[in-house]
Amino acid sequence: MTEEQLYDDVEVSAESFPVKIEGFEGPLDLLLYLIRNQEIDIYNIPIAKITGQYLEYIKVMKLLNLEIAGEYLLMAATLIRIKARLLMPRHPEIDGEDEDPREELIVALLEYKRFREVAEKMTIMEVRERQILKRGDFSYLSKEVQETFTMEATLYDLVRVFNDVMKSAAQEPAHEVRNYELSIEDQVEYILQLLQDIDHLTLTELLLADHSRFYCVVTFVALLELIKLQRVSARQHQHFGEIYVVRL
């Protein structure tokens, strides 16, 4: 199954999920996230690879009806333009021997990275001073569990796991056709009910309770709504690590 076919049989439209979640920092933030995730050298970005992954994230964000500012689409066009320039034969007498189509993007990413690192250090200092987790009171959790939730997952982290689960669901053989009558409200109640009996579960466990891609979409959007309402929190031990859904 190709990437283009991945979500074709998820018969939902943007209007089906009116949830609007704010929190994306911008296209540079997404690019930096992708670079960090794969430990890529920021001075030697594989544009073709990064462009494909960036467009995949945009596709998933659109599927989930997340608000995407025009700057995300502008960055997509910029990446495609850089990719095209790198693929074209170069003429030193016209283009210049040292010109790199990625140079402007690299400079912007380095500048953004510096500001981002300062902001992250300030956040860590704030959390240490308060000696509490960023959201909610987790005092009722065991020490072992509390140590697991040392940082809050970003929306990009959540989208990454969702995308991986959707790909996994796409590989499951379809033995029967089921007509779903499932709403976001249903799944909001379902998630809250689950977290009455257990204080946390992994995001992967939650999404793979049913291998239907439709189920994954509705459940994920319901989770975003609960996070927005601060009824639950998504936390992880380290960047790009396992994500836990925790009741608040």
SULBEL-V595171 format. One record per pair of residues at least 12 apart in sequence whose ideal C-beta (glycine too) atoms are under 10 Angstrom apart, sorted by the first residue. I is the first residue (numbers start at 0). GAP is how many residues later the second one is. If there is no record, write none. Layout:
i=I gap=GAP
i=I gap=GAP
This chain:
i=0 gap=166
i=0 gap=169
i=0 gap=170
i=2 gap=49
i=2 gap=52
i=2 gap=53
i=2 gap=56
i=2 gap=164
i=2 gap=167
i=3 gap=55
i=4 gap=165
i=5 gap=50
i=5 gap=53
i=5 gap=54
i=5 gap=57
i=5 gap=157
i=5 gap=160
i=5 gap=161
i=5 gap=163
i=5 gap=164
i=5 gap=207
i=6 gap=52
i=6 gap=53
i=6 gap=55
i=6 gap=56
i=6 gap=156
i=6 gap=159
i=6 gap=163
i=6 gap=206
i=6 gap=210
i=7 gap=162
i=7 gap=205
i=8 gap=161
i=8 gap=165
i=8 gap=203
i=8 gap=204
i=8 gap=205
i=9 gap=53
i=9 gap=156
i=9 gap=159
i=9 gap=160
i=9 gap=202
i=9 gap=203
i=9 gap=204
i=9 gap=205
i=9 gap=206
i=9 gap=207
i=9 gap=208
i=10 gap=169
i=10 gap=202
i=10 gap=203
i=11 gap=51
i=11 gap=52
i=11 gap=53
i=11 gap=201
i=11 gap=202
i=11 gap=205
i=11 gap=206
i=11 gap=209
i=12 gap=50
i=12 gap=52
i=13 gap=48
i=13 gap=49
i=13 gap=50
i=13 gap=51
i=13 gap=52
i=14 gap=50
i=15 gap=49
i=15 gap=167
i=15 gap=168
i=15 gap=201
i=15 gap=202
i=15 gap=205
i=16 gap=46
i=16 gap=47
i=16 gap=48
i=16 gap=49
i=16 gap=166
i=16 gap=167
i=16 gap=200
i=16 gap=201
i=16 gap=203
i=16 gap=204
i=16 gap=205
i=16 gap=207
i=16 gap=208
i=17 gap=47
i=17 gap=166
i=17 gap=203
i=17 gap=207
i=18 gap=45
i=18 gap=46
i=18 gap=47
i=18 gap=48
i=18 gap=165
i=18 gap=202
i=18 gap=203
i=18 gap=205
i=18 gap=206
i=18 gap=209
i=19 gap=45
i=19 gap=46
i=19 gap=47
i=19 gap=204
i=19 gap=205
i=19 gap=208
i=20 gap=40
i=20 gap=43
i=20 gap=44
i=20 gap=45
i=20 gap=46
i=20 gap=134
i=20 gap=137
i=20 gap=200
i=20 gap=203
i=20 gap=204
i=20 gap=206
i=20 gap=207
i=21 gap=44
i=21 gap=45
i=21 gap=133
i=21 gap=206
i=22 gap=43
i=22 gap=44
i=22 gap=131
i=22 gap=132
i=22 gap=133
i=22 gap=135
i=22 gap=201
i=22 gap=204
i=22 gap=205
i=23 gap=33
i=23 gap=37
i=23 gap=42
i=23 gap=43
i=23 gap=44
i=23 gap=45
i=23 gap=47
i=23 gap=48
i=23 gap=130
i=23 gap=131
i=23 gap=132
i=23 gap=135
i=24 gap=87
i=24 gap=91
i=24 gap=94
i=24 gap=129
i=24 gap=130
i=24 gap=131
i=25 gap=43
i=25 gap=45
i=25 gap=46
i=25 gap=49
i=25 gap=86
i=26 gap=27
i=26 gap=31
i=26 gap=41
i=26 gap=42
i=26 gap=44
i=26 gap=45
i=26 gap=46
i=26 gap=47
i=26 gap=48
i=26 gap=49
i=26 gap=51
i=26 gap=52
i=26 gap=81
i=26 gap=85
i=27 gap=43
i=27 gap=47
i=27 gap=77
i=27 gap=80
i=27 gap=81
i=27 gap=83
i=27 gap=84
i=27 gap=85
i=27 gap=87
i=27 gap=88
i=28 gap=83
i=28 gap=87
i=28 gap=125
i=28 gap=126
i=28 gap=127
i=29 gap=23
i=29 gap=24
i=29 gap=27
i=29 gap=28
i=29 gap=31
i=29 gap=42
i=29 gap=45
i=29 gap=125
i=29 gap=126
i=29 gap=129
i=30 gap=14
i=30 gap=19
i=30 gap=20
i=30 gap=22
i=30 gap=23
i=30 gap=26
i=30 gap=44
i=30 gap=48
i=30 gap=74
i=30 gap=77
i=30 gap=78
i=30 gap=81
i=31 gap=77
i=31 gap=78
i=31 gap=80
i=31 gap=81
i=31 gap=84
i=31 gap=124
i=32 gap=20
i=32 gap=21
i=32 gap=24
i=32 gap=83
i=32 gap=121
i=32 gap=122
i=32 gap=123
i=32 gap=124
i=32 gap=126
i=32 gap=127
i=32 gap=206
i=32 gap=207
i=33 gap=15
i=33 gap=16
i=33 gap=19
i=33 gap=20
i=33 gap=22
i=33 gap=23
i=33 gap=122
i=33 gap=126
i=34 gap=15
i=34 gap=18
i=34 gap=74
i=34 gap=78
i=35 gap=77
i=35 gap=80
i=35 gap=120
i=35 gap=203
i=35 gap=204
i=36 gap=16
i=36 gap=119
i=36 gap=120
i=36 gap=123
i=36 gap=202
i=36 gap=203
i=37 gap=12
i=37 gap=15
i=37 gap=202
i=38 gap=201
i=41 gap=60
i=41 gap=63
i=41 gap=64
i=41 gap=67
i=41 gap=68
i=41 gap=71
i=42 gap=57
i=42 gap=59
i=42 gap=60
i=42 gap=63
i=42 gap=66
i=42 gap=67
i=43 gap=56
i=43 gap=58
i=43 gap=62
i=44 gap=34
i=44 gap=37
i=44 gap=57
i=44 gap=60
i=44 gap=61
i=44 gap=64
i=45 gap=37
i=45 gap=40
i=45 gap=56
i=46 gap=32
i=46 gap=33
i=46 gap=34
i=46 gap=35
i=46 gap=36
i=46 gap=37
i=46 gap=38
i=46 gap=39
i=46 gap=40
i=46 gap=54
i=46 gap=55
i=46 gap=58
i=47 gap=31
i=47 gap=34
i=47 gap=35
i=47 gap=38
i=47 gap=39
i=48 gap=34
i=49 gap=29
i=49 gap=32
i=49 gap=33
i=49 gap=52
i=49 gap=55
i=50 gap=24
i=50 gap=25
i=50 gap=27
i=50 gap=28
i=50 gap=29
i=50 gap=30
i=50 gap=31
i=50 gap=32
i=50 gap=33
i=51 gap=27
i=51 gap=31
i=52 gap=107
i=52 gap=110
i=53 gap=18
i=53 gap=21
i=53 gap=22
i=53 gap=25
i=53 gap=26
i=54 gap=21
i=54 gap=24
i=54 gap=25
i=55 gap=103
i=55 gap=107
i=56 gap=15
i=56 gap=19
i=56 gap=99
i=56 gap=102
i=56 gap=103
i=56 gap=106
i=57 gap=14
i=57 gap=15
i=57 gap=17
i=57 gap=18
i=58 gap=104
i=59 gap=99
i=59 gap=100
i=59 gap=102
i=59 gap=103
i=59 gap=106
i=59 gap=157
i=59 gap=160
i=60 gap=94
i=60 gap=95
i=60 gap=98
i=62 gap=96
i=62 gap=99
i=62 gap=100
i=62 gap=103
i=62 gap=150
i=62 gap=154
i=62 gap=157
i=62 gap=158
i=63 gap=91
i=63 gap=94
i=63 gap=95
i=63 gap=98
i=63 gap=153
i=63 gap=156
i=63 gap=157
i=63 gap=160
i=64 gap=152
i=64 gap=156
i=64 gap=159
i=65 gap=89
i=65 gap=93
i=65 gap=155
i=65 gap=158
i=74 gap=30
i=74 gap=33
i=77 gap=23
i=77 gap=26
i=77 gap=27
i=77 gap=30
i=78 gap=23
i=78 gap=26
i=80 gap=20
i=81 gap=18
i=81 gap=19
i=81 gap=20
i=81 gap=21
i=81 gap=22
i=81 gap=23
i=82 gap=18
i=82 gap=19
i=83 gap=17
i=84 gap=14
i=84 gap=15
i=84 gap=16
i=84 gap=17
i=85 gap=14
i=85 gap=15
i=85 gap=16
i=87 gap=13
i=119 gap=31
i=122 gap=28
i=122 gap=29
i=123 gap=27
i=126 gap=23
i=126 gap=24
i=126 gap=25
i=132 gap=13
i=132 gap=16
i=132 gap=17
i=132 gap=18
i=132 gap=19
i=132 gap=100
i=132 gap=102
i=132 gap=113
i=133 gap=15
i=133 gap=16
i=133 gap=17
i=133 gap=18
i=133 gap=99
i=133 gap=101
i=134 gap=14
i=134 gap=17
i=134 gap=92
i=134 gap=95
i=134 gap=97
i=134 gap=98
i=134 gap=99
i=134 gap=100
i=134 gap=111
i=134 gap=113
i=135 gap=13
i=135 gap=94
i=135 gap=95
i=135 gap=96
i=135 gap=97
i=135 gap=99
i=135 gap=110
i=135 gap=111
i=135 gap=112
i=136 gap=111
i=137 gap=61
i=137 gap=62
i=137 gap=95
i=137 gap=97
i=137 gap=108
i=137 gap=109
i=137 gap=110
i=139 gap=59
i=139 gap=107
i=140 gap=58
i=140 gap=59
i=140 gap=105
i=140 gap=106
i=141 gap=57
i=144 gap=54
i=144 gap=55
i=144 gap=99
i=144 gap=101
i=145 gap=100
i=146 gap=90
i=147 gap=52
i=147 gap=87
i=147 gap=88
i=147 gap=89
i=147 gap=93
i=147 gap=94
i=147 gap=96
i=147 gap=98
i=148 gap=51
i=148 gap=84
i=148 gap=85
i=148 gap=86
i=148 gap=87
i=148 gap=88
i=148 gap=94
i=148 gap=95
i=148 gap=97
i=149 gap=85
i=149 gap=86
i=149 gap=87
i=149 gap=88
i=149 gap=91
i=150 gap=84
i=150 gap=85
i=150 gap=86
i=150 gap=87
i=150 gap=88
i=150 gap=90
i=151 gap=75
i=151 gap=81
i=151 gap=82
i=151 gap=83
i=151 gap=84
i=151 gap=91
i=151 gap=94
i=152 gap=50
i=152 gap=74
i=152 gap=80
i=152 gap=81
i=152 gap=82
i=152 gap=83
i=152 gap=86
i=152 gap=87
i=152 gap=88
i=152 gap=89
i=152 gap=90
i=152 gap=91
i=152 gap=92
i=153 gap=80
i=153 gap=82
i=153 gap=85
i=153 gap=89
i=154 gap=69
i=154 gap=72
i=154 gap=79
i=155 gap=84
i=156 gap=46
i=156 gap=77
i=156 gap=78
i=156 gap=79
i=156 gap=82
i=156 gap=83
i=156 gap=84
i=156 gap=86
i=157 gap=45
i=157 gap=62
i=157 gap=65
i=157 gap=66
i=157 gap=69
i=157 gap=76
i=157 gap=85
i=157 gap=87
i=158 gap=61
i=158 gap=65
i=159 gap=43
i=159 gap=80
i=159 gap=83
i=160 gap=41
i=160 gap=42
i=160 gap=43
i=160 gap=45
i=160 gap=46
i=160 gap=59
i=160 gap=73
i=160 gap=75
i=160 gap=79
i=160 gap=81
i=160 gap=82
i=161 gap=41
i=161 gap=42
i=161 gap=45
i=161 gap=54
i=161 gap=55
i=161 gap=57
i=161 gap=58
i=161 gap=59
i=161 gap=61
i=161 gap=62
i=161 gap=81
i=163 gap=39
i=163 gap=40
i=163 gap=43
i=164 gap=38
i=164 gap=39
i=164 gap=41
i=164 gap=42
i=164 gap=43
i=164 gap=46
i=164 gap=48
i=164 gap=51
i=164 gap=54
i=164 gap=55
i=165 gap=41
i=165 gap=47
i=165 gap=50
i=165 gap=51
i=165 gap=54
i=166 gap=46
i=167 gap=36
i=167 gap=39
i=167 gap=40
i=167 gap=43
i=167 gap=45
i=167 gap=48
i=168 gap=38
i=168 gap=39
i=168 gap=41
i=168 gap=42
i=168 gap=43
i=168 gap=44
i=168 gap=45
i=168 gap=46
i=168 gap=47
i=168 gap=48
i=169 gap=41
i=169 gap=43
i=169 gap=46
i=170 gap=40
i=171 gap=36
i=171 gap=39
i=171 gap=40
i=171 gap=41
i=172 gap=38
i=173 gap=37
i=173 gap=38
i=177 gap=32
i=177 gap=34
i=177 gap=36
i=177 gap=37
i=179 gap=30
i=179 gap=32
i=179 gap=34
i=179 gap=35
i=179 gap=38
i=181 gap=28
i=181 gap=30
i=181 gap=32
i=181 gap=33
i=181 gap=35
i=181 gap=36
i=181 gap=37
i=181 gap=40
i=182 gap=35
i=182 gap=39
i=183 gap=33
i=183 gap=34
i=183 gap=35
i=183 gap=36
i=183 gap=37
i=183 gap=38
i=183 gap=39
i=183 gap=40
i=183 gap=41
i=184 gap=33
i=184 gap=37
i=184 gap=40
i=185 gap=32
i=185 gap=33
i=185 gap=36
i=186 gap=19
i=186 gap=28
i=186 gap=30
i=186 gap=31
i=186 gap=32
i=186 gap=33
i=186 gap=34
i=186 gap=35
i=186 gap=36
i=186 gap=38
i=186 gap=39
i=187 gap=30
i=187 gap=31
i=187 gap=33
i=187 gap=34
i=187 gap=35
i=187 gap=37
i=187 gap=38
i=187 gap=41
i=187 gap=43
i=187 gap=44
i=188 gap=33
i=189 gap=16
i=189 gap=19
i=189 gap=28
i=189 gap=29
i=189 gap=32
i=190 gap=15
i=190 gap=28
i=190 gap=31
i=190 gap=32
i=190 gap=34
i=190 gap=35
i=190 gap=40
i=190 gap=41
i=190 gap=54
i=190 gap=56
i=191 gap=30
i=191 gap=34
i=191 gap=39
i=191 gap=40
i=191 gap=55
i=193 gap=12
i=193 gap=15
i=193 gap=38
i=193 gap=51
i=193 gap=53
i=194 gap=31
i=194 gap=36
i=194 gap=37
i=194 gap=50
i=194 gap=51
i=194 gap=52
i=194 gap=53
i=195 gap=51
i=197 gap=47
i=197 gap=49
i=198 gap=45
i=198 gap=47
i=198 gap=48
i=199 gap=32
i=199 gap=33
i=199 gap=35
i=199 gap=44
i=199 gap=45
i=199 gap=46
i=199 gap=47
i=200 gap=43
i=200 gap=44
i=200 gap=45
i=200 gap=46
i=201 gap=34
i=201 gap=40
i=201 gap=41
i=201 gap=42
i=201 gap=43
i=202 gap=16
i=202 gap=17
i=202 gap=20
i=202 gap=31
i=202 gap=33
i=202 gap=39
i=202 gap=40
i=202 gap=41
i=202 gap=42
i=203 gap=38
i=203 gap=39
i=203 gap=40
i=204 gap=37
i=204 gap=39
i=204 gap=40
i=205 gap=13
i=205 gap=14
i=205 gap=16
i=205 gap=17
i=205 gap=37
i=205 gap=38
i=205 gap=39
i=206 gap=12
i=206 gap=13
i=206 gap=16
i=206 gap=38
i=222 gap=22
i=225 gap=19
i=225 gap=21
i=225 gap=22
i=226 gap=18
i=226 gap=21
i=228 gap=19
i=229 gap=18
i=230 gap=16
i=230 gap=17
i=231 gap=12
i=231 gap=13
i=231 gap=14
i=231 gap=15
i=231 gap=16
i=232 gap=12
i=232 gap=13
i=232 gap=14
i=232 gap=15
i=233 gap=12
